[in-house]
Amino acid sequence: MTVKEKLAVHAADVEKYLGECLDDLSIPEGLLESMKYSLMAGGKRLRPVLVLVWAQMLGAKKEAVLPFAASLEMIHTYSLIHDDLPAMDDDDLRRGKPSNHKKFDEATAILAGDGLLTEAFGFMTKADAPPADVVEAIALMAKSAGSAGMVGGQVVDVSYTGRDGVTLEELRVMHSMKTGALILSACKSGAILAKGAGATADDVRRAEEYGRLIGVAFQIVDDVLDVVGDEASLGKPVGSDEEMGKSTYPTLIGLEESKELARKYVDEAVELLEPYSGEEADFLAELAQYIVDRVY
Amino acid sequence: MTVKEKLAVHAADVEKYLGECLDDLSIPEGLLESMKYSLMAGGKRLRPVLVLVWAQMLGAKKEAVLPFAASLEMIHTYSLIHDDLPAMDDDDLRRGKPSNHKKFDEATAILAGDGLLTEAFGFMTKADAPPADVVEAIALMAKSAGSAGMVGGQVVDVSYTGRDGVTLEELRVMHSMKTGALILSACKSGAILAKGAGATADDVRRAEEYGRLIGVAFQIVDDVLDVVGDEASLGKPVGSDEEMGKSTYPTLIGLEESKELARKYVDEAVELLEPYSGEEADFLAELAQYIVDRVY
């Protein structure tokens, strides 16, 4: 199997869970429809898959962490719904379909996002792991998704748009908040939730570092793909950042150096997997390689 | 001390904590300013005070539950920010000051709300209680604030506006979702977080029932005050629901019967406090009475 096929197999578990998990919560019909419209609109399910695979590699059972894994996709989805709003990026389309507020209306889109974000924390509590570890993982997610993480990164990103003189360090910090924190936390929370199954502090540290590295690599590659074009990007229209006058890795350090930097981070991520073996370890290594292979 | 003075004393603890708790989280400056603008805009701090007083009455320490209590005010505040948005209620004013999106802008208001909601769950994890109880209390809050609770209630409320034939039962369910769930959960989470200090399942059940009853009474009284007018209402402009053609308790069952119904619920709430004594128990009884006294 190729890494894409393996990713799809893991994603299918997430897909099935996501498709059913909101149905029995007594959510008002119109709101449920709007939440599911965006939640089930496709995507690679990368974040939940990272939770699952790290947890399983470290000894946890898939069923034990699936609700927590699903919560990361709910958080990712809510952020896309709110980012698309007219007051934000004002995007009419998301993955080739009308964005939530175009399909429904703005009020519904705001509330669908609020609902998904709130339910996400509810599903986190369903993790079948020692309660102290669940609390630790929830605290991590709140920090990563919150105002010093994903939400804060969006604010910083907007403040950088069109601004001259954004430095590489500022760009790095902004991305680490806006997209990196959630990817890092996906890996790290998977490891935290496997502590009851034997995962050690070193495992948690490696998961965090792996997540940090592939998160940065992912962002650099996305910036590169914005220049060279690729269907496999994270879903942004080609050239969008360029057109808005944003600083990107290629504009700051050049195309070739960006590609080399992404390669370097991916190599470091793969090295972190050395203590592990088995299909999950192989998959995590291939997944890291796949990120950067897209630009070679 | 009057009940209002006692409420203010408890609220002062919450106020102090809220004023400082976001400062050391590395939140981008503009976002932090917007979050604190709404969070520190006043209000009775009823929800966090209910957490504190129930927890303390059942043996928990104030410091142990203060972060969790504060999280309820963050959730309440985020809901007000998002409700005021142009796509929702389009309110330019909140408590006599410009609403968040008027003071800042819509994008900032959306993100400030998202940030407060996310941080709320982070502060819940800081409760100093047995981890299993913390997880239980977080699950309760996610359910109450989520798409089958507060967020869902907002959707149902909008769907009822201007609609003929809303029944008393439909109105009751809508309010129990939109405002009741959070008040119920304030009391119940306080009791849950006191389980490690000796609170029993019966205590938790009484807290839940007290919260349910005063929540309904509060809503009925607010509807009554919309008709008869009172400065002490929950903050809605007098007559606003009437003008929008909404069904309310007085329009459905009449003014006098509404007042009697609120009185009945408050009496039941006070009865639930019979097993308890001391200043917290006295305060909770006086608080319930105070709700309904406003219309007599």
Chai-1 contact restraints between the chains, C-beta under 6 A:
chainA,res_idxA,chainB,res_idxB,connection_type,confidence,min_distance_angstrom,max_distance_angstrom,comment,restraint_id
A,L25,B,A148,contact,1.0,0.0,6.0,A-B,restraint_1
A,S26,B,A148,contact,1.0,0.0,6.0,A-B,restraint_2
A,I27,B,S147,contact,1.0,0.0,6.0,A-B,restraint_3
A,I27,B,A148,contact,1.0,0.0,6.0,A-B,restraint_4
A,I27,B,G152,contact,1.0,0.0,6.0,A-B,restraint_5
A,P28,B,G152,contact,1.0,0.0,6.0,A-B,restraint_6
A,P28,B,V155,contact,1.0,0.0,6.0,A-B,restraint_7
A,P28,B,V156,contact,1.0,0.0,6.0,A-B,restraint_8
A,L31,B,S147,contact,1.0,0.0,6.0,A-B,restraint_9
A,L31,B,G152,contact,1.0,0.0,6.0,A-B,restraint_10
A,L31,B,V155,contact,1.0,0.0,6.0,A-B,restraint_11
A,H82,B,I110,contact,1.0,0.0,6.0,A-B,restraint_12
A,A87,B,E106,contact,1.0,0.0,6.0,A-B,restraint_13
A,A87,B,A107,contact,1.0,0.0,6.0,A-B,restraint_14
A,M88,B,A107,contact,1.0,0.0,6.0,A-B,restraint_15
A,E106,B,A87,contact,1.0,0.0,6.0,A-B,restraint_16
A,A107,B,A87,contact,1.0,0.0,6.0,A-B,restraint_17
A,A107,B,M88,contact,1.0,0.0,6.0,A-B,restraint_18
A,I110,B,H82,contact,1.0,0.0,6.0,A-B,restraint_19
A,L111,B,V151,contact,1.0,0.0,6.0,A-B,restraint_20
A,L111,B,V155,contact,1.0,0.0,6.0,A-B,restraint_21
A,D114,B,V151,contact,1.0,0.0,6.0,A-B,restraint_22
A,G115,B,G146,contact,1.0,0.0,6.0,A-B,restraint_23
A,G115,B,S147,contact,1.0,0.0,6.0,A-B,restraint_24
A,G115,B,V151,contact,1.0,0.0,6.0,A-B,restraint_25
A,L117,B,L117,contact,1.0,0.0,6.0,A-B,restraint_26
A,T118,B,A142,contact,1.0,0.0,6.0,A-B,restraint_27
A,T118,B,A145,contact,1.0,0.0,6.0,A-B,restraint_28
A,T118,B,G146,contact,1.0,0.0,6.0,A-B,restraint_29
A,E119,B,G146,contact,1.0,0.0,6.0,A-B,restraint_30
A,E119,B,S147,contact,1.0,0.0,6.0,A-B,restraint_31
A,F121,B,F121,contact,1.0,0.0,6.0,A-B,restraint_32
A,F121,B,A142,contact,1.0,0.0,6.0,A-B,restraint_33
A,G122,B,A139,contact,1.0,0.0,6.0,A-B,restraint_34
A,G122,B,A142,contact,1.0,0.0,6.0,A-B,restraint_35
A,G122,B,K143,contact,1.0,0.0,6.0,A-B,restraint_36
A,T125,B,V135,contact,1.0,0.0,6.0,A-B,restraint_37
A,T125,B,I138,contact,1.0,0.0,6.0,A-B,restraint_38
A,T125,B,A139,contact,1.0,0.0,6.0,A-B,restraint_39
A,P131,B,P131,contact,1.0,0.0,6.0,A-B,restraint_40
A,P131,B,A132,contact,1.0,0.0,6.0,A-B,restraint_41
A,P131,B,V135,contact,1.0,0.0,6.0,A-B,restraint_42
A,A132,B,P131,contact,1.0,0.0,6.0,A-B,restraint_43
A,V134,B,V135,contact,1.0,0.0,6.0,A-B,restraint_44
A,V135,B,T125,contact,1.0,0.0,6.0,A-B,restraint_45
A,V135,B,P131,contact,1.0,0.0,6.0,A-B,restraint_46
A,V135,B,V134,contact,1.0,0.0,6.0,A-B,restraint_47
A,I138,B,T125,contact,1.0,0.0,6.0,A-B,restraint_48
A,A139,B,G122,contact,1.0,0.0,6.0,A-B,restraint_49
A,A139,B,T125,contact,1.0,0.0,6.0,A-B,restraint_50
A,A142,B,T118,contact,1.0,0.0,6.0,A-B,restraint_51
A,A142,B,F121,contact,1.0,0.0,6.0,A-B,restraint_52
A,A142,B,G122,contact,1.0,0.0,6.0,A-B,restraint_53
A,K143,B,G122,contact,1.0,0.0,6.0,A-B,restraint_54
A,A145,B,T118,contact,1.0,0.0,6.0,A-B,restraint_55
A,G146,B,T118,contact,1.0,0.0,6.0,A-B,restraint_56
A,G146,B,E119,contact,1.0,0.0,6.0,A-B,restraint_57
A,S147,B,I27,contact,1.0,0.0,6.0,A-B,restraint_58
A,S147,B,L31,contact,1.0,0.0,6.0,A-B,restraint_59
A,S147,B,G115,contact,1.0,0.0,6.0,A-B,restraint_60
A,S147,B,E119,contact,1.0,0.0,6.0,A-B,restraint_61
A,A148,B,L25,contact,1.0,0.0,6.0,A-B,restraint_62
A,A148,B,S26,contact,1.0,0.0,6.0,A-B,restraint_63
A,A148,B,I27,contact,1.0,0.0,6.0,A-B,restraint_64
A,V151,B,L111,contact,1.0,0.0,6.0,A-B,restraint_65
A,V151,B,D114,contact,1.0,0.0,6.0,A-B,restraint_66
A,V151,B,G115,contact,1.0,0.0,6.0,A-B,restraint_67
A,G152,B,I27,contact,1.0,0.0,6.0,A-B,restraint_68
A,G152,B,P28,contact,1.0,0.0,6.0,A-B,restraint_69
A,G152,B,L31,contact,1.0,0.0,6.0,A-B,restraint_70
A,V155,B,P28,contact,1.0,0.0,6.0,A-B,restraint_71
A,V155,B,L31,contact,1.0,0.0,6.0,A-B,restraint_72
A,V155,B,L111,contact,1.0,0.0,6.0,A-B,restraint_73
A,V156,B,P28,contact,1.0,0.0,6.0,A-B,restraint_74
